Amino acid sequence: MIGIVNYGLGNVQAIANIYKRLNIEAVIASSPDELLTADRIILPGVGAFDWAMKRLNESGMKDTLNELVVGKGKPILGICVGMQMMAKRSEEGCLEGLGWFNAEVCRFSKESGGRKVFLPHMGWNDVVPRSTDGLFKNLGVDARFYFLHSYYFLPADQDHVLAVTDYNGPYASAVRSGNVFGTQFHPEKSHQWGIQLLKNFTET
Amino acid sequence: MLRSRIIPCLLVKNRGLVKTVNFANPKYVGDPINAVKIFNEKEVDELIVLNIDASVQNKEPDYGMIKNLAAECRMPLCYGGGVKTLEHVERIISLGVEKVALSSVVVSNPQIITRAAEVVGSQSIVVVLDVKKAGRSGKYEVWIHNAGKSTRQSPIDLAKLAENLGAGEVVINSIDNDGVMNGYDLDLINKIREAISLPMTVMGGAGSLKDIAELIQSFGIIGAAAGSLFVFKGVHRAVLINYPSRAEKDALANQCHLMS
C-alpha cells in the first residue's frame, strides 16, 4: 500500500490517479492512522520551503513520518519541495527541515559564465541517473522530466546523488540515502517517464 | 538540456471552453475537462487555463472547476482568472495546481505578487500581461479586464516590475494577434526578452508549427503558447484538439541549438 501524504499541498490526486491506472493500491493519507497503513510513502510538494514545512508540522503526521521512515525504514519518495524538506535547512526559509539527509538547499546563482540565468529552472530537462537500476530502470535513452524550482538540493555526501541534471552546471536532481529517495522534478507531471518512475518506486 | 515549452492555452467562460479573436466574440468550443484528457494522451508539455470573465465580473476563482482540472491534468498546470488575493493563490496551489497566473493585480495591488511569491515560492507565480498597440502612436500598452481597460503602461515596464516584485514567469499575450493565426509578434517579444531575466512565455498569433519554430530559433529557450493552433484545424477552423508529436517537438526544440 502506497501512502501519499496529504498535508495540504502538492498534487496528491494526480499521484493517486497514476497508481489507480497502474492497479497499484494507494491511499491519500490525511492522518497518522491512515499513514500507518502504508508500506511505502510519497511526500509530494509544490511551494516554498517554510510554507511546506509549516503545513507538514501542522498536519499532525510529522512524528508518524519520522517513526516510519527513520524508525522502521519504510521507503519514502519526496518530490520537489517534498525532497527539499528532507534536508537540514534551506536558504529559502527559516524553519528546520526533516534532517534525513546531511544536506542544505541553496539558491541557484543568477548568472553563469557572465550570462544571465533565467530563474526558476522551468520546463522539461534531461536526468542522467548514476544507475539505470532501481528508481530509474526502463526509462529509455530520452528520459526527461518536468522541473519547476529556484533552489537546489546540495548533499554533503556525494554518494547520496542518484541522478544529475544540467542547468548552467550539474546538480543533484535525485538523491537516495538507504530507504529515503528524493526527486527534484515532478514525476506526477512527467507523463510516461514519471509514471514509470512512480511504478519503479513501488519495486525498489 | 532544458527545452522550450509548447503550451496549449485554454480559455474558459461559464465552465465552457471558448475561443476568441482579438479577445472578442467568444465561441463555445467544448468541455475543458475533455480537452485536458486529450492533451494528456498527447503528452503536452504544460497547460494554461484562463478564466476570461472572472476578473470582469469580480468573481472568486471557480475552485470546483480548478480541482477537477488539476485532478485530471497529467502535465503541469497554470491557472488564471480573477486571482486577486493571497488567499486565492494559496487555495489554488493547494488544489494541486503548479502555477497561478495574476494579471490585473500587477497594477491594482502589486504587493500581492510579492506576498504570494514569499508564501508559495516565486516558481508558482506567473504574471500575465495582455498587450495591444495603442491606436495612433503604435506604442504597446498593457490592458486588463479581458481587454476592457487600458493601464496605459508599457509591457516592458510592467514585465520588469513583475520581476522585481518576485514573479517567477511572465506571459505576454498579444491582443492584436489573438485568434488571427498569422504569426507571433516577434518585435514585442524581443523588447521584453531583453528587459527581464525570468522565464518567458508568449501567446497570440501562432498559426502553424513554423511560427513556433521561428520563435524558438529567434529566442532559444522560451514558452510557446497557443490557443487556436491547438484547438482548430484547417481553413474552416473545425474544432479538433491537436498538438505536435514528440518527434515534431524534438525537431522544434533543436531549433534553439542553431542559436548557441
Contacts between the chains, C-beta under 8 A, distances in Angstrom:
chain1	res1	chain2	res2	distance
A	8	B	94	5.5
A	9	B	93	6.3
A	9	B	94	5.5
A	10	B	96	7.2
A	11	B	70	6.5
A	11	B	96	3.8
A	11	B	98	7.7
A	12	B	96	6.8
A	13	B	70	6.7
A	13	B	71	4.1
A	13	B	96	5.5
A	14	B	70	7.3
A	14	B	71	6.9
A	14	B	73	7.1
A	14	B	74	6.6
A	14	B	96	6.2
A	17	B	71	6.7
A	17	B	72	8.0
A	17	B	74	7.9
A	18	B	74	7.8
A	46	B	93	6.1
A	46	B	96	7.9
A	46	B	98	5.7
A	46	B	120	7.8
A	46	B	124	6.5
A	47	B	93	6.1
A	47	B	119	7.8
A	47	B	120	4.7
A	47	B	121	5.3
A	47	B	124	6.6
A	48	B	118	7.0
A	48	B	119	6.3
A	48	B	120	5.8
A	48	B	121	3.6
A	49	B	121	7.9
A	51	B	119	5.3
A	51	B	120	6.1
A	51	B	121	7.4
A	81	B	121	7.5
A	92	B	121	7.3
A	110	B	197	6.9
A	116	B	197	4.5
A	117	B	197	7.3
A	118	B	197	5.9
A	118	B	198	6.2
A	118	B	199	5.0
A	118	B	200	7.9
A	118	B	221	7.0
A	119	B	168	7.7
A	119	B	197	7.3
A	119	B	198	7.4
A	119	B	199	7.9
A	120	B	122	6.6
A	120	B	123	4.0
A	120	B	168	5.0
A	120	B	169	7.7
A	120	B	199	6.8
A	121	B	2	7.2
A	122	B	5	7.7
A	122	B	123	7.0
A	122	B	168	7.3
A	122	B	169	6.5
A	122	B	199	4.5
A	123	B	2	5.4
A	123	B	3	6.0
A	123	B	4	7.4
A	123	B	5	5.0
A	123	B	45	7.3
A	123	B	46	7.8
A	123	B	199	7.5
A	123	B	221	7.4
A	123	B	223	7.7
A	124	B	2	7.3
A	124	B	3	4.9
A	124	B	5	7.0
A	124	B	45	6.2
A	125	B	1	6.8
A	125	B	2	4.8
A	125	B	3	7.2
A	126	B	1	6.4
A	144	B	3	7.4
A	146	B	45	7.9
A	146	B	46	7.6
A	146	B	75	7.4
A	146	B	76	5.5
A	148	B	76	6.6
A	148	B	98	6.0
A	148	B	99	7.5
A	148	B	123	4.9
A	148	B	124	7.6
A	149	B	123	5.7
A	150	B	121	7.2
A	150	B	122	6.2
A	150	B	123	5.6
A	150	B	168	7.2
A	166	B	1	6.4
A	167	B	2	6.4
A	186	B	76	6.9
A	186	B	98	7.6
A	188	B	74	7.8
A	189	B	74	6.8
A	189	B	75	5.7
A	189	B	76	4.8
A	189	B	98	7.0
A	191	B	43	4.5
A	191	B	74	6.3
A	191	B	75	6.9
A	192	B	43	7.0
